[in-house]
Amino acid sequence: MESASSSTGDSGLDRAVRQWLQYDKNPKTVSMVQELVKEGAVEALKKCFSSRMEFGTAGLRAPMGPGISCMNDLTIIQTTQGFCHYLEESFENLKERGVVIGYDARAHPPSGGNSKRFASLAAAVFISRGVPVHLFSDIVPTPFVPFTVSHLGLCAGIMVTASHNPKQDNGYKVYWENGAQIVSPHDKGIAKAIEENLEPWPESWNTEEALKSPLLKDPYQDIHTQYFKTIQNHCHNRDINKSSEVKIVHTSVHGVGHTFVQSAFKAFDLPAPYAVEEQKDPDPEFPTVKYPNPEEGEGVLTLSFALAEKEGATVVLANDPDADRLAIAEKQESGRWRLFSGNELGALLGWWMFRCWKQQNSDAAAVKNLYMLSSTVSSKILRAIAVKEGFHFEETLTGFKWMGNRARDLLDQGKTVLFAFEEAIGYMCCPSVLDKDGVSAAAIAGEMISYLATKSTSLSQQLTAIYEEYGYHITKNSYFICHDQNVIHSLFERIRNYNGQKDSYPTECGHFSISAVRDLTTGHDSNQPDNKAVLPTSRSSHMITFSFSNGGVATMRTSGTEPKIKYYTELCAAPGNSDVTQLKKELDDLVEAIIENFLEPEKNKLQPKPQ
């Protein structure tokens, strides 16, 4: 504060603002804070300075802007100083091995923040400590960072991206030396180290010197070459690809994916997909979409469908802006477009990956060494395929950090991890990237589509064939919005102490009988002999899964990043039960019973998902 008169009347806030103005060297964020002080905008200042962004296993994600609650030059420096310090404590050979830093195309002109600038500042911090940095010279898809960590044997990786979040957001995603996202307790250790290293080190702002340092290397060309060489291990039908006449449209939704998906198709000898001109170049404003998230469906894909109609294409592939997710839509005989859910694509890609593996492996015993993974809220279809085909299937907690780390454990034991997926359109088809990867998944999907075309089979028809063979898996997922943490807490506590009985879970829901309950908040699992859950538990969030006698499974959980109570339901039918209409009705009834008996939206004043 320049003078006593510019005090906010809150001594803690004054202190935080003073410290900020002392540390920050970005003229735009400095003047934004000075302006707020001058205007006496206490509420706005509190929003910027009341609490620091929480560093979790997903790293950071927040709007770009001034203050400790936002992504900006200073918070990037502070975060990287903490991360660097933590790595120095963890690795004796950090100065030999180094780190990799990648970034997407996000930018926020009002605060002067952008992903490339943040990546350069992070590099300056590491270089000031004598740590070698592999800083990409241009934008890359998120999967390139974990690939580089594994390929070059580095200690860690950072990707500056907010994936498919709104345009004002940015993020800081962290990978460990095993090539997977960090899991606890690393997040706690890094968060503590950040708090202990808030004052910028002397050279942390000096990006100009850092970019001239011999410790700085550009891995772009080498990694580009190696990545596309590596994913070719999953190309099994080159002759079919070469002569394929299937027309596919691709959109990168104003993100980084365009050139990389074109290169992936080329690596597989597939004809180049038609690119949606208005969306193919990176644009941080995402001008043609409300939300840059292909999961949102048709609004994001309107331009893709128009191009497909014009070119006579029958399939649309869409990446999210950092190209780690993949959505697929297919034109039906009726003329309407069908957008596949993440679970349906998991079934298709899982089937395809296993089919290709089987063709390459004649040894019947090899299947015992084979694994597929999915998260606990994703479809159980891989379990059904595994039971019939004889390979292993494992479930992990929600999020690719768990699947990536479990895959690394299995690979280290000499196992083959063929495929992993989560319902939020994330797929890991290549063990060289221990995270979701929308680039390799796009090429593998392109090859699957081309192969099916030679059999005059569409994706929809093949999905039906999978369900006919392994059993129908019908899913229905949604959420309610609730901003009151007390309501959320009491809703879940009521289920844990049902009908007023302490530590007693419900045995039925409406007329549906419950056969098992797993609570990953408390660690209870009635399916286990000792009633103790096998999966890791966490008190910081709510997550309860019910298994029903009719083959239904339902999970209710809170979201770590949004004010939502999410529910995921699935009816797993035995092979041969193919009355889809009846199965869908049964699942609808089950969902209705869960909403009415467990969520009680009227009583709890929950807002339904906006239509």
Salt bridges, closest charged atoms under 4 A:
GLU43 OE2 - LYS46 NZ 3.98
ASP73 OD2 - ARG117 NE 2.88
GLU88 OE1 - HIS85 ND1 3.97
GLU88 OE2 - ARG129 NE 2.95
ASP104 OD2 - ARG106 NE 3.69
GLU177 OE1 - ARG97 NH2 2.81
ASP187 OD2 - LYS188 NZ 3.60
GLU195 OE2 - ARG52 NE 3.99
GLU196 OE2 - LYS192 NZ 3.02
GLU209 OE2 - LYS212 NZ 3.49
ASP269 OD2 - ARG238 NH1 2.88
GLU277 OE2 - LYS280 NZ 3.89
ASP281 OD1 - LYS280 NZ 3.50
GLU285 OE1 - LYS167 NZ 2.78
GLU295 OE1 - ARG325 NH1 3.65
GLU309 OE1 - LYS331 NZ 2.77
GLU311 OE2 - LYS310 NZ 4.00
ASP320 OD2 - HIS164 ND1 3.61
ASP320 OD2 - ARG325 NE 3.67
ASP324 OD2 - LYS173 NZ 3.69
ASP324 OD2 - LYS436 NZ 3.86
GLU344 OE2 - ARG338 NH2 3.02
GLU389 OE1 - LYS358 NZ 3.43
GLU394 OE1 - ARG406 NE 2.62
GLU395 OE2 - LYS380 NZ 3.05
GLU395 OE1 - ARG518 NH1 3.70
ASP412 OD1 - ARG408 NH1 3.28
ASP435 OD2 - LYS173 NZ 3.29
GLU469 OE2 - LYS388 NZ 3.76
GLU493 OE2 - ARG496 NH1 2.94
ASP519 OD2 - ARG496 NE 2.47
GLU562 OE2 - LYS564 NZ 3.23
GLU562 OE1 - LYS566 NZ 3.86
ASP588 OD1 - LYS476 NZ 2.83
ASP589 OD2 - LYS585 NZ 2.92
GLU600 OE1 - ARG494 NH1 3.42
GLU600 OE1 - LYS603 NZ 3.21
